[in-house]
Structures are given as structure tokens and as C-alpha cells.
């Protein structure tokens, strides 16, 4: 029996049905639940330990979300996020104008600082703790490129040559330390080592060395004291040749963090730490994680060795994400 149903109508119905299924699939993808999905993060060594802590605890609360994190320096983080390789770049310096033009969207998530570090077995350690080093001393060490002895720094009979280490990777610590000395990372002289762990390891192995580290690689977040074989050199900020009581906040992680938070420790080398996305984030999985970091996640900040954000600052940052 011949059907009276026109063939072209049959095709139209099938087309509409298939089209409807396709649209439904797209809608589901765009409105994906923040409880399921993945987030990729790369970048600054400075922020890596805190980001790992955040990721571990967030995934316990949201087992359907997978977070992959790798460290490689702030330069790698900004490059990866702007190229679309990752969702979040960890950046431990201020962003450049060109990076903002390319779509970098920075979200402050914590604060910390860079400190000068030496080997704890340096026999002039007691003198250094009492006198500290002036900014002009650090300029001699890191900018002159000329051999320098400990005698030139502490005015004693110390004839040993200062071993100078700097970072070989594009990093926030190098950029911030260079900025403290009025230059950029490229201007810093010394033997290049890769990464914060590499810098700390180099300092531990060389009795006469000096370098710089993010505080989380200089202090143990559990004991709140400097790591074994590492000492933090005080900054003689008023150039009077001694560390006054108001400058003496390096004995523990907590006293140093309080000095950073209250502005006693200068900026630079104190700084803000950023999660950077390409453009204002729209992905609900990513937005949910960022909002958690700026609320519940802040309780882990100080415990992990970082400076937590003030309520006023957090309010402004969260407003940016709306």
C-alpha cells in the first residue's frame, strides 16, 4: 500500500529530530556540572606547594573533578595558559602589558616574598645575623659580575670568595629579586640553577654561597623554621650596619609572614601570587574551583607558608569573577 506521507516531510522530521539531539548535546556541554570535569595548572614554583594542597583538598570534596598540576616557573605558566595548553597559569610576578593584551586575566590568590639565602654552615653566620646586608651589598653580589669576598661584605678577615647562585629559568623569584635591586632577572649575575628546589639544593651544598628563594623553599611549613643547612640573611633596610629590633623578623615563618602582611618587609621582594586564566573564566568547573580557593581554600594559606589575603581584598577579587 502506498503511503500518503510526503517523502520530503519525512526527511524534514528526521532532520529536526537529529538537529534537536545535536543542540541538546551542546547545551549539556556548556552547562556542565561544576562537580565533574578537569582543570590543568602549570607555572611558578613559588605557588606550586599551595596549589597542590588546594587541589588535594578540593578533589576530596569534589571527587568528580580532576586537577593536574606541574611546576616549571612563572614564565612557563603564562606561556602555557596564553597558548591554551592549561586552564590556569601560576604566576609569581606582576603581569606585563603585552600579556594583558593577549588575554591574561590575573586573580590574586595569596602573598609571599623572596628572601636572600645562605648556607647555614657559613662560619660568618652570626655576624651576618647581627649586621645583615644592605641593598648596596646585594647590588655588588648580584649585579657587578665581579668576584667578591665575604670580607668586602662584613668588614672582617673573611677572605673566602662568595659563591653566587641565580635562577636559570624564567621565574617570578628572579624577576622580583631583580626588581628589588632596580633591574630585571636578566641583569642578575651568578651560576644559574633551575627552579626553587634547585636553588635551595645548591645553597645547601656550598658553604660560601648566597642566592635567593621563595619563602616556602627557605622555611619548613611544619616546624616554621628555616630548612636544615639554610639560613635567611636579614636586610639592613635603614643602612645603619646592624639589624634593629623592628628589622629582626626572620627567626620564624610566622614572624616573617606578619612582617610581609604589615608592610615591614619591603615590596619588592614581597609580592602577590596569581592564578592566571586566558580571558575571564566562564567554565563552571574552573569558576567553582577559583571561588573555593578564594573562600574555604584561604584557610590553608598560612598553614602552607603563605600570606593569606585580607577580607577586603578577597571581596574585590571575587567581584572580578562575577
Protein Blocks (a to p, Z undefined) as FASTA:
>chain_A
ZZfbdfklmmmmmmmmmmmmmmmmmmmmmmgcfkbccdddedjfklmmmmmmmmmmmmmm
mmmbccddddebjklmmmmmmnopambdcdfbdcdfklmmnopacddfbdcdddddddfk
lmklmmmmmnopafklmmmmmmnopacdfklmnopabfbdcdddddfbdcfklmmmmmmn
opafklpgcdddehjklmmmmmmmmmkbccdddfklmpcfklopacehiacddddfkono
pacfklmcmlbmklmmmmmmnomaccdfbdcdddddehjafblklmmmmmmmmmmmmmmm
mmnopacddfklmmmmmmmmZZ
